[in-house]
Amino acid sequence: MEQPRPAQQDAISTRVVFTNTRPCKGALVPSSSKGVSAAGGFGSAAVARTEAEYRQMRRVFARCDGFIQEACVSSSVRPEFLGALTANESGGDPAAVRFEPSVYAHLKALAAGERPRYGGICAQALCEELTEVLHPKTGEFHEKFLNSLFVAGQGSELFRLADEALRELASSWGFTQIMGFHLIGRYGTVRDLVEPRFHYHLASQLLAEFAGSYQLDLAREFEELFRCWNTGRPDGRTADPAYVRNGMRRMELYRELMAERKESHSGA
C-alpha cells in the first residue's frame, strides 16, 4: 500500500507555529556548522562540522534517550536508530512543526469529497477524525456533516469549519517529525505528538508497520528504514541526498554515547 509522502519529501514545506501548540521549555536550536575549531588551520571547517554534530548528538542523547530506551523495550527498533532519526528530522527539538502544503491540498480534496482516498487514508476515516477533533456538541453537526458528508456543498463547508484541524493533520510534529495524519484511526490526538513518551512509542509502531509491509528487519536494515521514514518506501529517493548517509553516521555516534554511559556506570 502506497504511503502518503512525509514531510521531508515535500520541497516546498514550511515551518509554522500554531497558536495553540503546547509550549515546550528548553527547545533546542539546531546546531551550526560555523565556528572555529581548536585545531585551526587546514581542515578546520570539517573539524568544526564534526564537533557540531557531536554536540547535536549529545543534546539529542541527553534530552531523548530515556524516552527512546523506554520505547525500545517492547520493540525491535534499535535505540541508536531512533536517536539518529531524531537528529535527522528535528535536531532534538520536541516543538518542531512543519506544515506540508502538498499534503494539505490532498487532505482538503479528500474532506471535500473530491477524491475517495489519499494513500492509506479514506474519506470516511478523515471525516471521523475531524469530527472527533472538533468535539461537536449538537446532533445537527452529525446529521449535516458526518452522516451526509458527500451531499453537494457539505464537504466544502466541513473543510471551512475544520481548516485548522486539516492543517494540523498536514503537518509533521516533534522529535522524529511524525505526520499528523498518522493519528487518523489511532488513539490520541495530533497534539500528543509533542509529548516524548507518546511520540517515540508511535514512531516505533510506525517503523514496525513499515517493516511488516516491506519485510524488513528492524534490527539490521537501517538504510531501508531511513528511506521508508523519509519517502514511504525502502527504495525511495530522499529529498536530501545525504539523508541516509547522515543517519548511518549518527547511529554510530549514538552507539558511542550509549557505550560511554555504560562505561561510566560500570566504573562508578
LUMTI-403799 format. One record per residue: residue in three letters; x, y, z of N, C-alpha, C, O in turn. Coordinates in steps of 0.02 Angstrom, whole numbers, padded with zeros to 5 digits, always signed. Layout:
// residues N
alaXYZXYZXYZXYZ...
This chain:
// residues 268
met+00042-00060+00000+00000+00000+00000+00044+00062+00000+00088+00069+00043glu+00033+00106-00046+00073+00166-00051+00058+00213+00007+00000+00225+00024gln+00110+00239+00038+00104+00285+00094+00106+00357+00069+00144+00372+00023pro+00066+00402+00099+00074+00473+00083+00145+00494+00100+00172+00473+00150arg+00175+00535+00057+00244+00554+00065+00251+00601+00125+00213+00650+00131pro+00299+00588+00169+00306+00627+00230+00340+00694+00219+00355+00713+00162ala+00353+00729+00274+00373+00799+00272+00433+00812+00228+00430+00857+00186gln+00487+00775+00237+00549+00795+00206+00549+00784+00131+00594+00808+00097gln+00499+00750+00104+00495+00739+00032+00463+00798-00003+00465+00801-00065asp+00432+00843+00034+00397+00899+00004+00444+00958+00000+00463+00987+00051ala+00464+00976-00061+00515+01028-00069+00491+01097-00049+00533+01141-00038ile+00425+01108-00043+00402+01175-00027+00372+01178+00042+00333+01223+00058ser+00389+01129+00085+00363+01130+00153+00391+01190+00190+00445+01214+00176thr+00352+01215+00239+00371+01275+00275+00361+01264+00349+00314+01231+00370arg+00405+01294+00390+00397+01291+00462+00342+01339+00483+00339+01395+00459val+00299+01316+00529+00246+01358+00554+00241+01347+00629+00266+01297+00656val+00210+01394+00664+00195+01387+00734+00120+01396+00744+00094+01449+00728phe+00085+01345+00770+00014+01350+00782+00004+01385+00849+00041+01374+00897thr-00045+01428+00851-00055+01470+00910-00073+01431+00972-00058+01453+01027asn-00105+01372+00964-00125+01334+01023-00081+01273+01034-00101+01226+01068thr-00021+01274+01007+00026+01221+01020+00051+01226+01092+00069+01281+01115arg+00053+01170+01127+00078+01171+01195+00150+01195+01197+00191+01172+01157pro+00166+01242+01242+00235+01267+01246+00282+01212+01271+00262+01168+01309cys+00344+01216+01249+00394+01167+01271+00454+01205+01295+00482+01245+01259lys+00475+01192+01356+00531+01227+01385+00596+01199+01357+00603+01139+01346gly+00643+01243+01346+00710+01222+01327+00714+01193+01258+00756+01149+01246ala+00672+01216+01211+00676+01191+01143+00745+01204+01114+00774+01257+01125leu+00772+01155+01079+00840+01161+01054+00843+01203+00990+00796+01203+00951val+00897+01237+00982+00912+01271+00919+00958+01228+00879+01010+01207+00906pro+00942+01213+00815+00987+01170+00776+01058+01196+00777+01070+01256+00771ser+01105+01150+00785+01175+01170+00790+01200+01197+00724+01176+01177+00671ser+01248+01242+00727+01276+01273+00668+01341+01239+00650+01379+01218+00693ser+01355+01235+00586+01418+01207+00563+01472+01260+00561+01530+01246+00546lys+01454+01323+00577+01503+01377+00576+01539+01380+00643+01513+01359+00694gly+01600+01405+00640+01637+01413+00702+01710+01397+00690+01729+01375+00636val+01751+01409+00741+01822+01397+00735+01841+01338+00779+01826+01338+00839ser+01872+01288+00751+01892+01229+00789+01956+01244+00826+01993+01290+00811ala+01968+01202+00877+02028+01211+00916+02090+01199+00874+02143+01229+00886ala+02085+01154+00825+02143+01138+00784+02163+01196+00740+02223+01209+00731gly+02113+01231+00712+02127+01288+00668+02161+01264+00605+02175+01205+00596gly+02175+01313+00560+02214+01298+00500+02178+01251+00454+02117+01252+00448phe+02217+01208+00420+02191+01163+00369+02141+01114+00398+02153+01082+00449gly+02083+01109+00365+02032+01062+00386+01990+01086+00445+01950+01048+00471ser+01998+01149+00466+01963+01172+00525+01887+01173+00514+01849+01161+00561ala+01864+01187+00453+01792+01187+00440+01763+01118+00449+01709+01110+00478ala+01798+01067+00423+01774+00998+00430+01774+00977+00503+01727+00944+00526val+01826+00997+00541+01829+00981+00612+01771+01015+00649+01740+00985+00693ala+01757+01078+00631+01702+01114+00663+01635+01080+00650+01593+01076+00695arg+01626+01056+00588+01564+01020+00573+01558+00957+00615+01504+00941+00640thr+01613+00920+00622+01612+00860+00662+01597+00875+00735+01557+00840+00766glu+01628+00928+00761+01615+00947+00830+01542+00968+00839+01511+00951+00890ala+01515+01004+00790+01446+01025+00795+01399+00965+00795+01349+00964+00830glu+01416+00914+00755+01373+00855+00753+01377+00816+00818+01327+00790+00842tyr+01437+00812+00847+01443+00780+00913+01402+00817+00965+01368+00786+01006arg+01404+00883+00964+01365+00922+01011+01290+00909+01002+01253+00902+01050gln+01269+00907+00939+01199+00894+00925+01178+00825+00950+01125+00818+00981met+01220+00774+00938+01202+00707+00959+01201+00702+01036+01161+00666+01064arg+01246+00738+01068+01245+00738+01141+01181+00771+01168+01154+00748+01218arg+01158+00823+01135+01095+00855+01156+01036+00808+01145+00992+00802+01188val+01036+00775+01087+00983+00726+01074+00984+00671+01126+00932+00651+01152phe+01043+00646+01142+01050+00592+01190+01026+00614+01259+00989+00578+01292ala+01047+00673+01280+01028+00698+01347+00953+00710+01352+00923+00696+01404arg+00923+00735+01299+00853+00753+01301+00807+00693+01289+00753+00689+01318cys+00828+00646+01248+00782+00596+01221+00795+00524+01242+00750+00482+01238asp+00856+00508+01264+00873+00438+01270+00828+00400+01319+00812+00342+01306gly+00808+00431+01373+00764+00396+01420+00699+00374+01387+00676+00318+01397phe+00670+00418+01346+00608+00401+01311+00621+00350+01256+00580+00305+01244ile+00678+00357+01222+00695+00310+01169+00704+00240+01197+00678+00191+01170gln+00742+00234+01251+00754+00168+01281+00688+00136+01303+00678+00076+01295glu+00644+00177+01331+00579+00151+01353+00539+00124+01295+00508+00071+01299ala+00539+00161+01239+00501+00139+01180+00530+00075+01150+00493+00035+01122cys+00595+00066+01156+00628+00008+01126+00623-00055+01167+00639-00110+01143val+00601-00049+01230+00594-00108+01272+00546-00159+01241+00559-00219+01243ser+00492-00135+01213+00441-00179+01184+00443-00179+01108+00393-00196+01075ser+00500-00161+01078+00506-00156+01006+00574-00182+00984+00622-00181+01023ser+00578-00203+00922+00642-00224+00893+00680-00164+00864+00736-00173+00840val+00651-00105+00865+00684-00045+00842+00744-00031+00886+00739-00035+00948arg+00801-00015+00856+00862-00002+00894+00863+00069+00921+00844+00115+00885pro+00884+00079+00983+00887+00147+01011+00930+00195+00969+00912+00253+00960glu+00986+00170+00943+01030+00213+00903+00996+00235+00839+01011+00289+00812phe+00949+00194+00813+00913+00215+00753+00866+00272+00769+00864+00322+00732leu+00829+00266+00823+00783+00320+00842+00822+00384+00860+00799+00439+00846gly+00881+00376+00891+00921+00434+00906+00944+00470+00843+00941+00531+00839ala+00968+00431+00794+00991+00460+00731+00932+00490+00693+00939+00543+00662leu+00876+00456+00694+00816+00482+00660+00795+00549+00690+00775+00595+00653thr+00800+00555+00756+00784+00618+00789+00831+00674+00766+00808+00729+00751ala+00895+00659+00762+00943+00709+00739+00930+00729+00667+00933+00788+00650asn+00914+00680+00625+00899+00695+00554+00838+00740+00547+00838+00785+00506glu+00787+00726+00586+00722+00757+00574+00712+00824+00611+00684+00870+00582ser+00734+00828+00673+00719+00889+00712+00779+00917+00748+00774+00972+00777gly+00835+00883+00747+00892+00905+00786+00879+00901+00861+00916+00930+00901gly+00827+00865+00881+00810+00857+00951+00762+00909+00978+00756+00917+01039asp+00727+00944+00934+00679+00995+00955+00610+00964+00960+00580+00948+00908pro+00582+00955+01020+00517+00923+01027+00459+00967+01002+00405+00942+00989ala+00472+01032+00996+00420+01078+00974+00422+01091+00899+00386+01135+00874ala+00464+01055+00862+00470+01066+00790+00404+01048+00755+00375+00995+00767val+00381+01093+00712+00320+01082+00673+00334+01105+00601+00361+01159+00590arg+00315+01064+00553+00325+01082+00483+00259+01071+00445+00234+01015+00441phe+00232+01125+00418+00171+01121+00379+00187+01100+00308+00234+01126+00277glu+00148+01052+00281+00160+01025+00214+00104+01046+00167+00051+01015+00167pro+00115+01097+00126+00062+01121+00082+00033+01068+00035-00028+01067+00023ser+00076+01024+00008+00050+00974-00039+00006+00923-00004-00045+00903-00031val+00025+00903+00057-00017+00857+00096-00083+00890+00113-00136+00859+00110tyr-00080+00953+00132-00140+00991+00149-00188+00993+00089-00248+00985+00098ala-00162+01003+00030-00204+01005-00030-00239+00938-00041-00297+00936-00059his-00202+00884-00030-00232+00817-00039-00287+00805+00013-00340+00779-00003leu-00274+00823+00076-00323+00812+00129-00384+00857+00118-00441+00837+00132lys-00373+00917+00095-00429+00962+00079-00475+00931+00027-00536+00932+00034ala-00445+00904-00026-00485+00872-00078-00522+00811-00051-00579+00798-00070leu-00489+00775-00006-00521+00716+00024-00581+00737+00067-00634+00706+00063ala-00572+00789+00108-00627+00812+00151-00685+00840+00111-00742+00835+00131ala-00670+00870+00053-00721+00899+00011-00756+00848-00033-00802+00865-00071gly-00736+00784-00028-00767+00732-00068-00745+00731-00140-00779+00702-00182glu-00688+00763-00155-00664+00766-00224-00621+00706-00242-00606+00695-00301arg-00603+00666-00192-00566+00604-00205-00582+00555-00149-00596+00577-00093pro-00581+00490-00162-00601+00441-00111-00547+00424-00062-00561+00406-00005arg-00482+00429-00083-00427+00408-00040-00367+00452-00051-00359+00483-00104tyr-00324+00454-00001-00257+00484-00008-00209+00436+00026-00208+00431+00088gly-00169+00400-00014-00126+00348+00014-00169+00298+00051-00214+00268+00021gly-00155+00287+00114-00194+00239+00154-00252+00270+00191-00283+00236+00231ile-00268+00334+00177-00321+00368+00213-00384+00370+00170-00382+00393+00113cys-00439+00346+00197-00503+00350+00160-00541+00411+00185-00529+00437+00239ala-00588+00434+00143-00626+00495+00159-00666+00487+00224-00669+00534+00263gln-00696+00429+00235-00736+00419+00295-00694+00423+00358-00715+00452+00408ala-00634+00394+00355-00589+00396+00413-00568+00468+00428-00565+00488+00486leu-00554+00507+00376-00537+00577+00386-00595+00616+00416-00586+00657+00461cys-00655+00602+00392-00714+00636+00418-00723+00621+00492-00738+00666+00532glu-00715+00558+00511-00724+00539+00581-00670+00572+00625-00685+00593+00681glu-00609+00577+00599-00556+00610+00636-00572+00684+00647-00563+00710+00702leu-00595+00717+00595-00612+00788+00601-00669+00798+00650-00669+00847+00688thr-00717+00753+00648-00773+00758+00695-00749+00752+00767-00772+00790+00810glu-00703+00706+00779-00676+00697+00846-00637+00758+00869-00642+00780+00926val-00597+00786+00823-00556+00844+00840-00599+00905+00856-00583+00943+00901leu-00653+00913+00818-00695+00972+00826-00740+00968+00887-00769+01019+00907his-00748+00909+00917-00790+00899+00975-00860+00929+00965-00880+00973+01004pro-00897+00908+00915-00963+00936+00904-01010+00922+00962-01009+00868+00992lys-01052+00970+00978-01097+00963+01035-01169+00952+01015-01211+00939+01058thr-01184+00956+00952-01254+00951+00931-01263+00895+00881-01218+00877+00844gly-01323+00867+00881-01339+00816+00832-01342+00844+00762-01334+00807+00713glu-01353+00909+00757-01357+00941+00691-01291+00933+00654-01291+00922+00593phe-01235+00939+00691-01170+00930+00658-01164+00860+00629-01145+00852+00571his-01182+00810+00669-01178+00741+00645-01223+00731+00584-01202+00700+00535glu-01283+00757+00588-01330+00747+00533-01306+00782+00470-01312+00756+00414lys-01278+00841+00479-01259+00882+00420-01194+00860+00389-01186+00859+00328phe-01144+00843+00433-01077+00830+00407-01056+00757+00409-01030+00731+00360leu-01066+00724+00466-01041+00656+00471-01082+00607+00431-01054+00565+00395asn-01148+00611+00435-01190+00562+00402-01203+00579+00329-01224+00536+00290ser-01191+00641+00309-01205+00662+00240-01146+00700+00211-01156+00752+00179leu-01087+00674+00221-01027+00711+00202-01026+00730+00128-01004+00784+00110phe-01049+00686+00086-01041+00697+00015-01102+00726-00020-01107+00726-00081val-01150+00749+00020-01206+00786-00009-01178+00851-00037-01134+00881-00005ala-01202+00873-00093-01173+00931-00127-01163+00990-00080-01209+01012-00046gly-01101+01015-00080-01085+01075-00043-01064+01064+00028-01032+01107+00058gln-01080+01007+00058-01066+00998+00128-00993+00981+00141-00966+00998+00194gly-00961+00949+00093-00890+00935+00102-00850+00998+00108-00805+01003+00150ser-00864+01048+00065-00828+01110+00068-00842+01148+00133-00798+01181+00160glu-00903+01143+00159-00919+01175+00221-00882+01142+00279-00858+01176+00325leu-00878+01076+00277-00840+01041+00327-00767+01064+00326-00737+01076+00379phe-00740+01072+00267-00671+01096+00261-00664+01165+00292-00615+01178+00327arg-00711+01209+00280-00707+01276+00306-00704+01275+00382-00664+01310+00412leu-00747+01235+00413-00750+01233+00485-00690+01197+00515-00670+01212+00571ala-00662+01150+00479-00609+01108+00507-00541+01125+00477-00496+01083+00478asp-00532+01186+00452-00471+01203+00417-00409+01195+00462-00358+01168+00441glu-00414+01219+00524-00356+01214+00568-00339+01141+00583-00281+01121+00585ala-00392+01100+00592-00380+01029+00605-00346+00996+00545-00301+00955+00553leu-00366+01015+00484-00334+00988+00424-00261+01010+00420-00218+00970+00400arg-00248+01071+00439-00179+01095+00438-00136+01057+00488-00077+01042+00475glu-00164+01040+00545-00127+01001+00593-00113+00930+00567-00058+00904+00576leu-00163+00900+00534-00153+00834+00506-00102+00836+00449-00070+00785+00434ala-00095+00894+00416-00049+00902+00360+00019+00929+00382+00056+00955+00341ser+00034+00924+00446+00098+00948+00473+00135+00890+00506+00104+00842+00529ser+00201+00895+00507+00241+00846+00543+00262+00876+00610+00274+00936+00615trp+00266+00833+00661+00271+00856+00729+00327+00821+00768+00338+00761+00759gly+00360+00858+00810+00401+00830+00863+00468+00801+00841+00494+00816+00787phe+00496+00760+00886+00565+00736+00880+00580+00703+00813+00631+00719+00782thr+00537+00658+00790+00550+00623+00727+00504+00647+00671+00500+00616+00618gln+00469+00702+00683+00427+00733+00632+00374+00685+00604+00373+00671+00544ile+00332+00660+00649+00278+00616+00629+00222+00658+00599+00202+00708+00628met+00197+00638+00541+00143+00674+00509+00079+00666+00550+00063+00612+00575gly+00041+00721+00557-00020+00720+00596-00070+00669+00571-00108+00641+00611phe-00072+00656+00505-00123+00610+00479-00113+00539+00504-00158+00497+00497his-00054+00524+00532-00044+00457+00559-00087+00444+00621-00094+00386+00642leu-00116+00497+00650-00160+00487+00707-00231+00468+00686-00271+00450+00729ile-00247+00473+00623-00313+00455+00599-00326+00381+00613-00288+00338+00590gly-00378+00367+00650-00395+00298+00667-00355+00269+00724-00362+00209+00739arg-00312+00310+00756-00272+00285+00812-00293+00321+00876-00327+00372+00875tyr-00270+00293+00932-00281+00325+00997-00237+00388+01001-00180+00387+00978gly-00264+00441+01029-00226+00502+01039-00244+00556+00989-00282+00544+00941thr-00217+00616+01000-00229+00672+00955-00163+00696+00927-00109+00676+00949val-00167+00740+00877-00107+00767+00845-00062+00800+00897-00001+00791+00895arg-00091+00837+00944-00051+00873+00993-00014+00827+01041+00033+00849+01075asp-00034+00763+01044+00003+00715+01085+00072+00701+01056+00116+00675+01090leu+00082+00719+00993+00146+00705+00961+00203+00746+00989+00261+00730+00977val+00188+00799+01027+00242+00837+01058+00258+00811+01128+00301+00838+01162glu+00223+00759+01149+00237+00726+01214+00286+00669+01199+00269+00623+01163pro+00347+00671+01227+00400+00625+01206+00383+00551+01212+00397+00513+01166arg+00353+00531+01267+00338+00460+01277+00289+00435+01223+00301+00383+01192phe+00236+00472+01213+00187+00455+01161+00221+00454+01093+00210+00409+01053his+00262+00505+01080+00293+00513+01014+00336+00453+00996+00329+00425+00941tyr+00380+00433+01041+00426+00379+01024+00392+00311+01021+00413+00268+00982his+00341+00301+01060+00303+00238+01054+00269+00235+00986+00269+00182+00954leu+00240+00290+00963+00209+00290+00897+00261+00283+00842+00249+00248+00793ala+00319+00316+00849+00371+00309+00799+00392+00236+00792+00402+00211+00737ser+00399+00201+00848+00418+00130+00846+00363+00089+00812+00378+00043+00774gln+00301+00107+00825+00246+00071+00795+00244+00082+00719+00233+00035+00681leu+00256+00144+00698+00256+00158+00626+00314+00123+00591+00306+00098+00535leu+00372+00121+00623+00428+00085+00594+00413+00010+00588+00431-00022+00539ala+00380-00018+00638+00360-00088+00635+00311-00101+00578+00313-00153+00546glu+00268-00052+00565+00221-00059+00510+00257-00057+00443+00240-00095+00397phe+00307-00013+00436+00348-00013+00376+00383-00080+00368+00384-00109+00313ala+00412-00105+00422+00448-00169+00418+00401-00225+00398+00420-00268+00358gly+00340-00225+00424+00292-00276+00406+00271-00271+00333+00263-00322+00300ser+00262-00211+00309+00240-00201+00240+00293-00221+00189+00277-00247+00136tyr+00357-00210+00206+00411-00222+00158+00458-00278+00179+00512-00285+00150gln+00439-00317+00230+00479-00373+00253+00551-00351+00270+00599-00380+00245leu+00556-00301+00312+00621-00275+00333+00637-00298+00404+00592-00310+00444asp+00700-00304+00418+00724-00321+00485+00738-00256+00523+00783-00219+00505leu+00698-00243+00575+00705-00181+00612+00773-00174+00646+00795-00118+00658ala+00806-00229+00660+00869-00227+00696+00930-00226+00650+00986-00225+00674arg+00918-00226+00583+00976-00231+00538+00971-00187+00475+01021-00158+00454glu+00913-00181+00446+00907-00147+00381+00894-00073+00390+00840-00047+00375phe+00945-00039+00415+00936+00031+00435+00931+00079+00375+00891+00126+00377glu+00969+00067+00324+00966+00111+00266+00895+00111+00237+00867+00163+00220glu+00867+00051+00230+00799+00046+00203+00748+00079+00249+00700+00110+00226leu+00759+00074+00315+00712+00105+00362+00716+00181+00360+00665+00215+00366phe+00776+00208+00351+00783+00281+00343+00744+00303+00280+00710+00354+00282arg+00750+00265+00227+00716+00284+00165+00640+00277+00173+00602+00319+00148cys+00618+00226+00209+00546+00219+00221+00520+00280+00259+00468+00308+00241trp+00556+00301+00310+00532+00357+00351+00529+00421+00309+00483+00461+00318asn+00578+00431+00265+00583+00493+00228+00540+00494+00165+00517+00547+00144thr+00529+00436+00134+00495+00434+00070+00434+00389+00068+00393+00395+00022gly+00427+00345+00117+00371+00298+00117+00388+00231+00086+00347+00185+00086arg+00450+00225+00059+00470+00162+00027+00543+00146+00043+00583+00192+00053pro+00562+00082+00047+00631+00065+00063+00680+00081+00007+00740+00084+00019asp+00654+00092-00054+00697+00109-00111+00685+00180-00134+00705+00199-00189gly+00651+00220-00092+00634+00288-00112+00695+00334-00115+00746+00322-00082arg+00689+00385-00156+00743+00434-00164+00730+00492-00117+00680+00528-00123thr+00775+00503-00069+00765+00554-00018+00776+00624-00048+00817+00633-00093ala+00739+00673-00022+00746+00741-00045+00817+00767-00032+00846+00802-00074asp+00844+00749+00026+00914+00766+00042+00956+00705+00024+00949+00653+00055pro+01001+00711-00026+01041+00653-00046+01083+00624+00010+01102+00565+00008ala+01098+00665+00062+01140+00641+00117+01099+00615+00175+01128+00598+00227tyr+01034+00611+00168+00991+00593+00225+01010+00524+00254+01019+00519+00315val+01016+00474+00213+01032+00407+00238+01104+00405+00264+01116+00377+00317arg+01150+00435+00228+01220+00436+00249+01227+00470+00317+01262+00446+00361asn+01194+00526+00325+01195+00561+00389+01166+00518+00445+01194+00514+00500gly+01111+00484+00430+01079+00442+00480+01125+00385+00502+01129+00371+00562met+01158+00353+00455+01202+00298+00473+01261+00323+00515+01280+00289+00563arg+01289+00381+00498+01343+00408+00538+01320+00426+00608+01356+00415+00657arg+01261+00455+00613+01234+00474+00678+01217+00414+00721+01220+00418+00783met+01199+00359+00690+01189+00298+00729+01253+00277+00764+01252+00257+00822glu+01310+00283+00729+01374+00266+00760+01389+00312+00819+01413+00289+00871leu+01375+00376+00811+01387+00423+00865+01343+00407+00925+01364+00412+00982tyr+01281+00387+00912+01235+00371+00966+01259+00308+01003+01254+00304+01064arg+01284+00259+00965+01311+00199+00997+01370+00217+01043+01376+00190+01098glu+01412+00263+01020+01468+00284+01061+01444+00316+01126+01472+00304+01179leu+01391+00355+01122+01365+00387+01182+01335+00335+01230+01343+00341+01291met+01301+00285+01203+01275+00232+01246+01332+00193+01279+01327+00174+01338ala+01386+00182+01241+01444+00145+01269+01478+00187+01323+01498+00160+01374glu+01483+00252+01312+01513+00296+01362+01473+00293+01428+01502+00290+01482arg+01408+00295+01422+01366+00294+01482+01374+00227+01518+01379+00225+01579lys+01375+00173+01480+01382+00107+01511+01449+00102+01547+01453+00074+01601glu+01501+00128+01515+01568+00126+01546+01571+00168+01609+01601+00148+01659ser+01540+00227+01606+01541+00270+01666+01502+00240+01724+01521+00247+01782his+01447+00205+01708+01408+00173+01760+01445+00113+01790+01441+00100+01851ser+01480+00076+01747+01515+00017+01772+01575+00037+01815+01596-00001+01859gly+01602+00097+01803+01660+00120+01842+01641+00158+01904+01684+00175+01944ala+01575+00171+01911+01553+00210+01969+01555+00169+02033+01538+00195+02086
